[in-house]
Amino acid sequence: MKIYQQSASTTAVANKVPIGYVHSTETFGSVDGPGIRYVVFLQGCRMRCQFCHNPDTWNQGVGEEWTADEVLADAQRYQAFWGKQGGITVSGGEALLQIDFLIDLFKKAKAKGILTCLDTCGQPFTRKQPWFSKFETLMQYTDISLVDVKQINPREHKRLTGWSNENIFDMLAYMHEHGHHVWIRHVLIPQRTDYDSQLIQIGNYIKTIKSIVDKVEILPYHNMGVPKYQELKLNYPLAGIEPPTQARVKNAEKLVHVADYTNYKKFPNYA
C-alpha cells in the first residue's frame, strides 16, 4: 500500500479528493456482512461504549491517510475470494464520521461492480443539512448496512455509550421509509443489556421495520479488549463482568426472534 500512497495522496490534496483516516484493514472478513469481505476500519468514534474492545479507534483525525482509489486498489487484490456475495465493508470506529470519504469510496466501488456494506452505530445521523443530503447520497451506493441496536431505552443507552439513541432510531426510520436493507446487531452483556424485558422490546421494535431487516444477530459480549485498555492506561468499565452463557445467548435469540429474519441468504438478489 505504501508503495503508491505518496503520489496518490499528493494528487488527492491537489484535487481535494476526500481522504480517509484508516485504523486498519482486514482482507478476509467473514463476520462483517454477506460473504467474504475486505473490511476497512476507519479511525474515530464519539461514543464511549462500556463494552468497546477497540479504544484505540476513538481519536479522530489520526491514522493512515488513504484515498478511495488506494483502498480499491488494495481491496481488488483479494476480489477472487469474495464470491457472489462478498465485497467491501467499511466499519470503525464510526464510519459515518467520515461520510465524504465513504461516498467517494462506495461510488467508485459500485462503478466497478463491487458490493458495498456500511457498518455503523448511527450516532452521527442527523436530518440537518448539509449532512443529511450526504447521507441520502451515500445510501444510493450502499447495498446493505449493519446497524447496532445497543439499547432500546434512551436513558440506559446513554449510560452504556455516553449518548442517547433517538437519532439512531430516526436513521432506521429513514432506512425503512426508503427501503434500505439492514442487518440488526445487539451485543448481549450481563448486567447491562441481558434483560428479558429489554430484549422483548427490541424484538417488538424490529418487527415494525421487518420489511428491511434481512438478518438479526445476537453478539455475545467478550472481554478480549482488556489488554488494549491496559496498554492505553484506561480503566475498563466492565471489569469483573464475564461473557454471557450460551443459554442466555439462546434465550436472547428467541426473545428477539432471530430465526424470523433470513433474507440475508438471498443477498444480493432480494426476493
Kinemage of the C-alpha trace (Angstrom):
@kinemage 1
@onewidth
@group {chain A} dominant
@subgroup {mainchain}
@vectorlist {calphas} color= white
{ca met a 1} P 0.000 0.000 0.000
{ca lys a 2} L 2.712 2.440 0.977
{ca ile a 3} L 4.424 1.878 -2.376
{ca tyr a 4} L 1.964 4.128 -4.193
{ca gln a 5} L 0.411 6.091 -1.351
{ca gln a 6} L 2.710 9.094 -1.558
{ca ser a 7} L 1.985 10.036 -5.181
{ca ala a 8} L -1.727 9.260 -4.925
{ca ser a 9} L -2.135 11.289 -1.735
{ca thr a 10} L -0.310 14.266 -3.266
{ca thr a 11} L -2.728 14.201 -6.198
{ca ala a 12} L -5.660 13.868 -3.797
{ca val a 13} L -4.681 17.015 -1.933
{ca ala a 14} L -4.326 18.945 -5.175
{ca asn a 15} L -7.750 17.838 -6.415
{ca lys a 16} L -9.443 17.940 -2.988
{ca val a 17} L -10.267 14.245 -3.124
{ca pro a 18} L -11.629 13.068 0.251
{ca ile a 19} L -9.070 11.401 2.487
{ca gly a 20} L -9.985 8.558 4.815
{ca tyr a 21} L -8.260 8.136 8.157
{ca val a 22} L -7.832 4.383 8.411
{ca his a 23} L -7.134 2.445 11.584
{ca ser a 24} L -6.602 -0.939 9.898
{ca thr a 25} L -7.863 -3.313 7.226
{ca glu a 26} L -8.849 -6.968 7.150
{ca thr a 27} L -8.501 -8.840 3.888
{ca phe a 28} L -10.628 -11.899 4.651
{ca gly a 29} L -13.532 -10.740 6.821
{ca ser a 30} L -16.238 -13.340 7.360
{ca val a 31} L -18.420 -11.677 10.034
{ca asp a 32} L -18.806 -8.136 8.680
{ca gly a 33} L -21.582 -8.570 6.149
{ca pro a 34} L -22.501 -11.052 3.421
{ca gly a 35} L -19.862 -13.412 2.080
{ca ile a 36} L -16.128 -12.819 2.340
{ca arg a 37} L -15.284 -9.146 2.607
{ca tyr a 38} L -12.418 -6.708 2.573
{ca val a 39} L -13.013 -4.657 5.714
{ca val a 40} L -11.799 -1.107 6.255
{ca phe a 41} L -11.804 0.045 9.875
{ca leu a 42} L -11.907 3.829 9.965
{ca gln a 43} L -10.469 5.871 12.801
{ca gly a 44} L -12.666 7.968 15.077
{ca cys a 45} L -15.706 7.441 17.303
{ca arg a 46} L -17.655 9.767 19.611
{ca met a 47} L -19.328 7.020 21.597
{ca arg a 48} L -17.659 5.539 24.641
{ca cys a 49} L -19.386 2.193 24.783
{ca gln a 50} L -18.570 0.388 28.009
{ca phe a 51} L -18.010 -2.820 26.051
{ca cys a 52} L -15.850 -1.314 23.284
{ca his a 53} L -12.906 -3.602 22.547
{ca asn a 54} L -11.113 -1.116 20.279
{ca pro a 55} L -10.500 2.079 22.310
{ca asp a 56} L -7.534 2.713 20.036
{ca thr a 57} L -10.045 3.722 17.316
{ca trp a 58} L -11.624 6.562 19.322
{ca asn a 59} L -9.409 9.514 18.340
{ca gln a 60} L -10.435 11.400 15.209
{ca gly a 61} L -8.165 12.909 12.582
{ca val a 62} L -5.405 10.358 13.083
{ca gly a 63} L -4.452 7.103 11.390
{ca glu a 64} L -3.145 6.246 7.944
{ca glu a 65} L -4.392 8.535 5.182
{ca trp a 66} L -5.929 6.634 2.264
{ca thr a 67} L -7.850 7.731 -0.797
{ca ala a 68} L -10.754 5.733 -2.165
{ca asp a 69} L -8.632 4.737 -5.150
{ca glu a 70} L -5.932 3.395 -2.844
{ca val a 71} L -8.444 1.353 -0.864
{ca leu a 72} L -9.955 -0.102 -4.020
{ca ala a 73} L -6.554 -0.938 -5.491
{ca asp a 74} L -5.635 -2.829 -2.343
{ca ala a 75} L -9.052 -4.483 -1.954
{ca gln a 76} L -9.238 -5.772 -5.514
{ca arg a 77} L -6.145 -7.878 -4.960
{ca tyr a 78} L -8.435 -10.176 -2.935
{ca gln a 79} L -11.536 -9.976 -5.120
{ca ala a 80} L -11.201 -13.578 -6.304
{ca phe a 81} L -12.113 -14.745 -2.793
{ca trp a 82} L -15.310 -12.711 -2.441
{ca gly a 83} L -17.687 -14.883 -4.448
{ca lys a 84} L -21.131 -13.559 -5.405
{ca gln a 85} L -21.983 -12.023 -2.037
{ca gly a 86} L -18.694 -10.593 -0.823
{ca gly a 87} L -17.271 -7.141 -1.339
{ca ile a 88} L -16.134 -4.193 0.763
{ca thr a 89} L -17.312 -3.322 4.268
{ca val a 90} L -16.430 -0.050 5.965
{ca ser a 91} L -16.547 -0.119 9.743
{ca gly a 92} L -14.952 1.808 12.573
{ca gly a 93} L -14.632 3.436 14.935
{ca glu a 94} L -17.705 5.045 13.446
{ca ala a 95} L -17.660 5.107 9.650
{ca leu a 96} L -20.274 7.861 9.259
{ca leu a 97} L -17.912 10.391 10.820
{ca gln a 98} L -16.017 10.248 7.506
{ca ile a 99} L -19.030 10.438 5.229
{ca asp a 100} L -17.327 12.333 2.377
{ca phe a 101} L -14.715 9.613 2.095
{ca leu a 102} L -17.434 6.942 2.308
{ca ile a 103} L -19.375 8.464 -0.569
{ca asp a 104} L -16.278 8.629 -2.748
{ca leu a 105} L -15.297 5.047 -1.913
{ca phe a 106} L -18.734 3.480 -2.336
{ca lys a 107} L -19.488 5.386 -5.528
{ca lys a 108} L -16.244 4.199 -7.106
{ca ala a 109} L -16.760 0.673 -5.780
{ca lys a 110} L -20.223 0.439 -7.310
{ca ala a 111} L -18.828 1.667 -10.639
{ca lys a 112} L -16.557 -1.388 -10.521
{ca gly a 113} L -19.432 -3.730 -9.645
{ca ile a 114} L -18.272 -4.201 -6.044
{ca leu a 115} L -20.932 -4.817 -3.389
{ca thr a 116} L -20.759 -2.318 -0.543
{ca cys a 117} L -21.591 -2.677 3.146
{ca leu a 118} L -21.744 0.014 5.839
{ca asp a 119} L -21.179 -0.992 9.477
{ca thr a 120} L -22.482 1.773 11.754
{ca cys a 121} L -23.963 2.534 15.142
{ca gly a 122} L -25.748 5.517 13.563
{ca gln a 123} L -24.563 8.019 16.176
{ca pro a 124} L -23.676 10.830 13.717
{ca phe a 125} L -27.063 10.643 11.951
{ca thr a 126} L -28.958 13.918 11.664
{ca arg a 127} L -31.531 15.371 9.295
{ca lys a 128} L -29.750 18.717 9.418
{ca gln a 129} L -28.123 19.935 6.232
{ca pro a 130} L -25.728 19.533 4.608
{ca trp a 131} L -25.056 16.231 6.390
{ca phe a 132} L -28.444 14.703 5.625
{ca ser a 133} L -28.086 15.193 1.871
{ca lys a 134} L -24.717 13.464 2.047
{ca phe a 135} L -26.291 10.537 3.879
{ca glu a 136} L -29.001 10.269 1.206
{ca thr a 137} L -26.266 10.158 -1.432
{ca leu a 138} L -24.337 7.511 0.483
{ca met a 139} L -27.420 5.298 0.682
{ca gln a 140} L -27.641 5.297 -3.112
{ca tyr a 141} L -24.317 3.445 -3.220
{ca thr a 142} L -24.806 1.200 -0.150
{ca asp a 143} L -26.049 -2.347 -0.733
{ca ile a 144} L -26.509 -3.308 2.906
{ca ser a 145} L -25.978 -1.718 6.324
{ca leu a 146} L -25.069 -3.388 9.593
{ca val a 147} L -26.706 -1.338 12.347
{ca asp a 148} L -26.109 -1.741 16.067
{ca val a 149} L -29.091 -1.535 18.389
{ca lys a 150} L -27.137 -1.269 21.622
{ca gln a 151} L -30.026 -0.421 23.926
{ca ile a 152} L -33.747 0.198 23.394
{ca asn a 153} L -34.101 2.547 26.385
{ca pro a 154} L -32.695 6.067 25.736
{ca arg a 155} L -31.573 6.565 29.339
{ca glu a 156} L -29.850 3.183 29.510
{ca his a 157} L -28.344 3.758 26.073
{ca lys a 158} L -26.747 6.961 27.333
{ca arg a 159} L -25.444 5.146 30.409
{ca leu a 160} L -23.953 2.427 28.210
{ca thr a 161} L -22.487 4.600 25.445
{ca gly a 162} L -22.430 8.221 26.585
{ca trp a 163} L -25.070 9.192 24.009
{ca ser a 164} L -28.813 8.874 23.593
{ca asn a 165} L -30.340 6.801 20.798
{ca glu a 166} L -33.221 8.872 19.395
{ca asn a 167} L -31.309 9.829 16.254
{ca ile a 168} L -30.228 6.220 15.722
{ca phe a 169} L -33.847 5.077 15.582
{ca asp a 170} L -34.558 8.068 13.337
{ca met a 171} L -31.907 6.748 10.948
{ca leu a 172} L -33.575 3.336 10.942
{ca ala a 173} L -36.926 5.018 10.316
{ca tyr a 174} L -35.416 6.734 7.270
{ca met a 175} L -33.958 3.453 6.044
{ca his a 176} L -37.328 1.759 6.490
{ca glu a 177} L -39.146 4.514 4.640
{ca his a 178} L -36.769 4.287 1.690
{ca gly a 179} L -36.263 0.521 1.585
{ca his a 180} L -32.583 0.412 2.566
{ca his a 181} L -31.877 -3.104 3.809
{ca val a 182} L -30.125 -3.725 7.122
{ca trp a 183} L -28.756 -6.340 9.446
{ca ile a 184} L -29.545 -5.547 13.087
{ca arg a 185} L -26.954 -6.432 15.716
{ca his a 186} L -27.281 -6.444 19.501
{ca val a 187} L -24.404 -7.052 21.899
{ca leu a 188} L -25.544 -9.186 24.830
{ca ile a 189} L -23.880 -8.078 28.081
{ca pro a 190} L -24.692 -9.455 31.518
{ca gln a 191} L -25.844 -6.686 33.915
{ca arg a 192} L -26.148 -4.241 31.006
{ca thr a 193} L -28.232 -5.498 28.080
{ca asp a 194} L -29.178 -9.055 29.045
{ca tyr a 195} L -32.645 -8.387 30.467
{ca asp a 196} L -35.677 -10.238 29.129
{ca ser a 197} L -37.930 -7.173 29.222
{ca gln a 198} L -35.496 -5.137 27.121
{ca leu a 199} L -34.872 -7.977 24.689
{ca ile a 200} L -38.626 -8.346 24.159
{ca gln a 201} L -38.841 -4.609 23.449
{ca ile a 202} L -36.036 -4.885 20.903
{ca gly a 203} L -37.766 -7.822 19.250
{ca asn a 204} L -41.040 -5.901 19.065
{ca tyr a 205} L -39.271 -2.872 17.622
{ca ile a 206} L -37.539 -4.875 14.914
{ca lys a 207} L -40.919 -6.248 13.832
{ca thr a 208} L -42.004 -2.682 12.996
{ca ile a 209} L -39.237 -2.422 10.373
{ca lys a 210} L -39.288 -6.078 9.351
{ca ser a 211} L -39.523 -5.341 5.624
{ca ile a 212} L -35.919 -4.074 5.529
{ca val a 213} L -34.348 -6.384 8.126
{ca asp a 214} L -32.503 -9.223 6.400
{ca lys a 215} L -30.751 -10.589 9.467
{ca val a 216} L -30.680 -10.175 13.250
{ca glu a 217} L -27.608 -11.143 15.248
{ca ile a 218} L -27.021 -11.514 18.971
{ca leu a 219} L -23.341 -10.867 19.589
{ca pro a 220} L -22.084 -12.220 22.930
{ca tyr a 221} L -20.015 -9.708 24.868
{ca his a 222} L -16.346 -10.610 25.229
{ca asn a 223} L -13.516 -9.056 27.219
{ca met a 224} L -10.699 -9.573 24.734
{ca gly a 225} L -10.169 -5.817 24.527
{ca val a 226} L -8.955 -5.550 28.114
{ca pro a 227} L -5.228 -5.605 27.144
{ca lys a 228} L -5.786 -2.528 24.937
{ca tyr a 229} L -7.241 -0.618 27.891
{ca gln a 230} L -4.257 -1.612 29.967
{ca glu a 231} L -1.859 -0.542 27.215
{ca leu a 232} L -3.614 2.833 26.890
{ca lys a 233} L -3.795 3.188 30.683
{ca leu a 234} L -7.599 3.380 30.621
{ca asn a 235} L -9.990 1.984 33.200
{ca tyr a 236} L -12.018 -0.918 31.826
{ca pro a 237} L -15.708 -0.126 32.533
{ca leu a 238} L -16.911 -3.733 32.664
{ca ala a 239} L -14.216 -5.181 34.891
{ca gly a 240} L -15.480 -8.341 36.559
{ca ile a 241} L -18.308 -8.979 34.092
{ca glu a 242} L -17.955 -12.273 32.282
{ca pro a 243} L -19.366 -13.134 28.818
{ca pro a 244} L -22.955 -14.423 28.750
{ca thr a 245} L -23.600 -18.137 28.933
{ca gln a 246} L -24.711 -20.000 25.833
{ca ala a 247} L -28.118 -20.452 27.461
{ca arg a 248} L -28.546 -16.673 27.780
{ca val a 249} L -27.472 -16.175 24.170
{ca lys a 250} L -30.082 -18.702 23.039
{ca asn a 251} L -32.662 -17.001 25.235
{ca ala a 252} L -31.894 -13.630 23.647
{ca glu a 253} L -32.108 -15.094 20.147
{ca lys a 254} L -35.544 -16.472 20.984
{ca leu a 255} L -36.875 -13.239 22.509
{ca val a 256} L -35.593 -11.107 19.618
{ca his a 257} L -36.907 -13.656 17.054
{ca val a 258} L -33.593 -14.077 15.249
{ca ala a 259} L -34.918 -17.064 13.285
{ca asp a 260} L -37.565 -14.906 11.581
{ca tyr a 261} L -35.017 -12.924 9.564
{ca thr a 262} L -33.421 -14.960 6.790
{ca asn a 263} L -33.371 -12.737 3.705
{ca tyr a 264} L -29.584 -12.471 4.081
{ca lys a 265} L -29.393 -15.853 2.390
{ca lys a 266} L -30.705 -14.245 -0.794
{ca phe a 267} L -28.315 -11.294 -0.841
{ca pro a 268} L -27.728 -9.593 -3.225
{ca asn a 269} L -30.767 -10.939 -5.122
{ca tyr a 270} L -33.614 -9.981 -2.837
{ca ala a 271} L -36.968 -11.722 -3.385
